[in-house]
Structures are given as structure tokens and as C-alpha cells.
Amino acid sequence: MSKIGFYRLCLLSGLSIAVLGMPVTASAQDAPAPKPSAQEDGNDIIVTAQRRDENLQDVPLSVAVVGNAQLSALKFNETSDLQYLVPSVTLISAAGPRNFGFFIRGIGTSTFSSEAIEGSTAYVLDGVVLGQSGASVTDLPDVERIEVLRGPQGTLFGKNASAGVVNVVTKRPSKEFEGRASVSWAWPDNDRRFTAYVSGPITDTLRFSLSGRRNVRDGYIRNIYDGRKLNNRDEFGFRGKLEYEPSSDLTITAIGDYFKRTSDCCIWTLAEVAGTPLAISPEGKALAAGIVPGRGNLEQNVDGDVFSNARSKGFSLQGDYRFGDGYTLTSITAWRAWQSHDGLDSDSSPDNLLNVNFTDFNQHQFSQELRLASPTGGTIDYVLGAYYFDSDVISRSTQVFTSVPFNFFSRRVRIAAETRNMAVFGQANINLAERFKLIAGARVVNERVHVDKDRFDPRNNVRDAASADKETTALVWRAGAQYDFNKDANVFATVTRGFKGGGFDTNIGNGILREVAPERPTNYELGLRTYWPEQRLTLNATFFYTRVSNYQTAGRDPIAQTYPIVSSQAKTRGVEFDVAWRPLDPTDLTLTLGGAYVDAEWGRFRNAPCFGGQTVGEGCELLPGAPPGSAGIQQDLTGKPLPFSPHWQFNLGGSYGVALSDDLKLHFDLGASYRSEQLIAFPNNPRARQEGYTLVNAAIALAGKDDHWKLSVYAKNLLDKDYVVAMFSTPFGAARSLSQFRPYESRRSIGLSLDVGF
């Protein structure tokens, strides 16, 4: 962090606290003291999806909530686990964190040009938006709840939220001393996890919490060349909180966190070899080494380095000042950094064709948000605010194609990108009647992007460079209405205009910076929320239709013969529903079912790249005027399905506890996740499909009184279902050959865990 950035952080933090501490002409006895926390009291689940504490059933959004109990029972503790818990959510994490991306309702961005192109889903950690999608690739310690907001959220979460928001809320420091620790060990590959948490008061007005964790796992891809076990991991981290509450009107929270992951990751395996490869080719050598291509393949044969090391850290200072008759002024000042150092032998062979393919990526961000929430219950209630975000990214990449002598096939590339985002926003409920209200919100965004790219070819001693600037001002808005049939049922209809800033394609394969237009989704929703108290049943449904203009994805430039990020169109429609049933009171039995039908397709997209080996007969179009027999250059995907978006997704959960004695109880947890068939490659390749599959996870736990200890046996992917999450043309392989990425979760694992607490 530069000295200027440090001084700026200190200055704004001090100013924020000074503003929050200013006296106001209101009685302290009149000021309520809401406490941001997740709690269940019968049907009540409290969320902050609209930047204030609200009952989930009253929120006119499609929100899925994953609580700490659900995560810990089945040992889900990574960001990537959300795809197995929340319908409509998929993700790509097949080549390391730099191209990581969430997809919600089929909409998402996954690109290595992340210096100046952001993801479509905002990841918010304790009120702070992370500027890089890869920074969210962490574990999930001391989490209170995770709120997944599906659909554009541009009004209140205006930074990179054109597809949705993943809002992670961690535990607050407690007023009484408490602590817990957990150790687990799973097989195969010795998946070992250790966590600890302690919290309590320091004085009557000051509380703390501190968590730490260490996760280690052996690799699950066997490298035949030298016996290495690839795609392993070794990570640790901690988070500390101080909460100062000098009065019932003022709460100041300081949060610091650090996370480091070291891994020999992320390598793919051969899925399909086209034809009979030459013995000296990478594919020929793989077959000669005994590799059997296919969905079950967990072997590779490379001689170079494979590594992906990442580190994230941050500090935030939040002040909440409650005054008047229910007003709350909130300030969040934050600084974060994320570094990634990754390299990958990318030639799929024991020969040095592209052993050197390394990148150092460094991002620093500063953000300041100031927000005012009015009291509720009057004719109008509202949230107003202002937001500032500043990010600096520097990446240094090195690639060496040893067998290609042309310029810039041995290259060192430095990219520097600066992004500044400023916004003012507001959203109001206009309560026209006791049961009917209008919803109106807007956000005015100004974003500036500056990028410098410098390339050097040391083999041929040539250089090139490019610089570019872009500034965009946009209006994001939301409008709708909500009607309460009674206190347990309501219906709403909304329309939302979202925004994701444009930028520049920083592809290191060329010397230009191609401009990318801002992504602009328009989303329509119709929702029903019901609770049936006598049946102890919650039933919710949301119908949606989203149209995205300037959808940021890779296209084909027939003139430059490159594959830049271009602006296409996308459409997605469907329905999401959630059911929760506690049939027997007071028996500890809960059943849940979440589901989604998503029909996601490309809009106008005539210049999509052809898939590897695609023929003219398969739709790979010729360049206008090309002679007969020429190879095609692009395909028309208009109206075709979006990849990474199954039509049907279901998540079934069950939890049952039974007392064996006054001091002993038995607990059963079961979860099942179904995904229907989907395309798992871009550009669309009809052979790159993952058939529908169901993952079953289960746990049996024996626990003592008040859960002071718990011994569990758990299983993930209990039915041992093979699946892959991404496919692509094999590097240095035949045109129609395919490689794949299989996650660790694509095999059955069984483990033991011990949890203790006080």
C-alpha cells in the first residue's frame, strides 16, 4: 500500500468516525438499537439484502440464504460450494482464481482480461465489495450467513452486480465468552481442516472475535511424468474483529483478515482424442504413457511447473450511528489487496512447448461508503448513500512458445489498470396503504478506466505498447410494487435496470487495447412469498425475465483474426422457488427444497468463435468472399443456449435430531443437489456437454449437551458421481480433441470430524 493510500485511509476513517460521533438533538432513549445478525425465530430469517435488517419474507427480491448450521453440518466451507447449495448459481474455476466467475441465471463473466474487465456477480464481504472475482476464492470461516441475491442489483449494490450479489456476513463479537474448534480428516487425498474461533468482551463496551484456520489436501491428479500429485492445496488464514459500543446509539467495528493459498494447481486432463495422433505429438505421448482419455481420467503427463498461489488481505472500519426516531447513519471505510502468482505447463506434454506461462497479478483497492437509513413504518422509508471505489492493478506475464519463432511468441507483458467508480444512490418504499407500497430506486454511476499495456519480445528484441482511457456515466434504477395479502403472504412485481462498467480487453496475444462496452441488463420479476403457520410451511416463488445488452464475452474479429471480448446479447427467463417445512413441533426436523428452471440463451451473436474443428457444415461460416473450400471463421449463436446454465436445478435438504438421553443426542443431515444437462464449453460445442447428475451429501453426528462437543461422520458425493465443470479444445492437440477440468468434489469422499466448544 502506498503512503498516499495509507494516509487517505487514515484520514477518511477518522472523518467517518468524527461524523458518526457528532451529537444530534434526539434522546438516546428514543433511538432503537438494531443489531445486524442472522436469527431464526419461527419463520423469521433476518437479512440485509436491501442494506437494512429485514425479514426475508418481506424482501421483494429473489434471495437464497445459506446459514452457518447448513454449511457446518455437511462440511461445506468454500466459496465454490455455493453451486451445490443455491439453485441458479454455477461457477467456473477451472484455470485458477484469475478467471474465476460466478454465473447466476446463466449470466456471468470468466476472463483472463480481469485487469480491466470485472465479473458480473458482486462478492460482498461484511459490506465491502471485492474488486476482483478471484479474491472470493477462499474458505468460509466464522460465517453467520450467505445471502445470494439473484438478478441485477444495481441500485444498492452498484459495483459489478449485473447478474447478482453474493453477500457474506461473518459473526459479530459476542457479549459473553465463547469458543469452538473443529478438526476434520477426509479420504481420499487426506483432506485435513482445522478451525478455531474465540470471542467475548474485553470491557463493558469493547468486544472481540478471532478466528483461524488451516486446510491441507493432497493432489488428486497423478502426473505420470514425475509422479507429482497435482491440484492439491495448502492454505491458512485468520480474521479478527473489534466492536466498540460506547452507547446504545453508536457501534464501531474494525475488521482485519488475511488468507493465503498455495497449490500445485490447476491442471486439466484429456477427455477426448480425435483420430490417431502421431507418436511424437503431445496426445500421442499421453496415450503411450498409459493415459486413457475420458470423463474418469485423473492423469496428466507434463514436465513443467504447475502452481497457483494467492493471497488476500484487508481492513475495514464500520460505524453505525443511530439517532432521531429510528435513523441509522453507516460509514464503511475499507482497504483490500489481492495477489496471485500462477504458472502452468500449458502444452499437455512432457516436451517444452509452452512450459513457461506465468503471471504475477497484484490488485489494491480502497472504498468508502456512506449510507443513511430512515425509520420504517411511516409513509416513506428510504436508504440513501454515496460510494467511492478506487482500484489499481498491475500484472506481469511471461509466455514462451519455444517452437514458434515469430514476433511476440516469446513475450513479457506488463499491464497496469486503474479504475475509479463513484456513485450516489437511493431507494424508497412509498407506503400508499397499510398493505400496498410502491418501490423506487436509482443510482447514478460515474466510472473511469485507464489501462497501459507494454510488451517485449526478448528473443527478437521488439516492443510495442498501447494506452487507453474510458469514462462512463450511467443511470441505474429499480421500480415496482408490493402488496401484502396478510402478515404471512405478499406478492411483488419489479423491473430493474442494471449496469456493469466497460473496459478494455487486455489480451497479451496482441498489442492493442480493444474497448469493451458496458453491460446493461434489464430484469423483470414477479414474486410470491407465503408462510403457513399452522402447517409450519414456507413457500416462495419468483418468475423472472432478463435481457442483457452488451453482454461481455469472447467473439471473433475476422479482420484481426483474434478472439477479443465483444458485446453480444443474452436472454434468460424462468422461475425459482423455495420450500421449507418443519412438520413436527417441537421435534427437531426440517425439510427444505429449492429449485429453479432457467432458460438462458444468446441474443444476437453472429460473430461467435467456432469451436475446435468445427466445419462449415456444422455452422462455421466462411469469411464473405472466401473461395470454396476455405476454412470457416465464426459461427452464429443467436438463439442458442448459454453455456454453464442447466435448465433444471434442485437442492433438497433434511435435518433431524433425536435425544438419546438428557446429555446425548443424535443428528442426521442429508443434502442432494441435481443439475440437468448443460453445455460446459465456450464457444458452444455440442460435444462438450455434462449430462445431468445428482450429488448426495450426508452426515451423522453424536453430540453432547448444548453441543459442547460433536463427533461426526460425513460423506460428500456419496454416490461417487463423476462429472466435469468445464471442457475446452486441448492445447497443442488435434482440432477436435477435448480436455476437461474435474473438481475434487467429483469423487466420493468420507471423513470424520470433531467439534468442541464452550
Secondary structure, DSSP 8 states (H G I E B T S, - for coil): --HHHHHHHHHHHHHHHHHHT---SS-GGGS--------EETTEEEE-TTSS-EEGGG-SSEEEEEEHHHHHHTT--BGGGGGGTSTTEEEE-SS-GGG-EEEETTEE---S-TTT---SEEEEETTEE-S-GGGG-SB-TTEEEEEEEES--TTTS-SS-SSEEEEEEE----SS-EEEEEEEEEETTTEEEEEEEEEEESSSSEEEEEEEEEEEE---EEETTT--EES-EEEEEEEEEEEEEEETTEEEEEEEEEEEEE-S----EEEE--S---TTSHHHHHHHTT---STT--EE---S-EEEEEEEEEEEEEEEEEETTTEEEEEEEEEEEEEEEEEE-TTSSSS-SS-EEEEEEEEEEEEEEEEEE--SSSSEEEEEEEEEEEEEEEEEEEEE-TT--STTSEEEEEEEEEEEEEEEEEEEEEESSSSEEEEEEEEEEEEEEEEEEEEEETTTTEEEEEEEEEEEEEEEEEEEEEEEEETTEEEEEEEEE--B--EEE--TTSS--EEE--BEEEEEEEEEEEEETTTTEEEEEEEEEEEEEEEEEE--BTTTTB--EEEEEEEEEEEEEEEEE--SSSSEEEEEEEEEEEEEEE-S-TTEE--TT--GGGT-B--TT--TT----EE--TT-B-SS--SEEEEEEEEEEEEEETTEEEEEEEEEEEE--EE-SSS--TT-EE--EEEEEEEEEEEEGGGSEEEEEEEESTT-----SEEEE-TTS-TT-EEEE--GGGS-EEEEEEEEE-
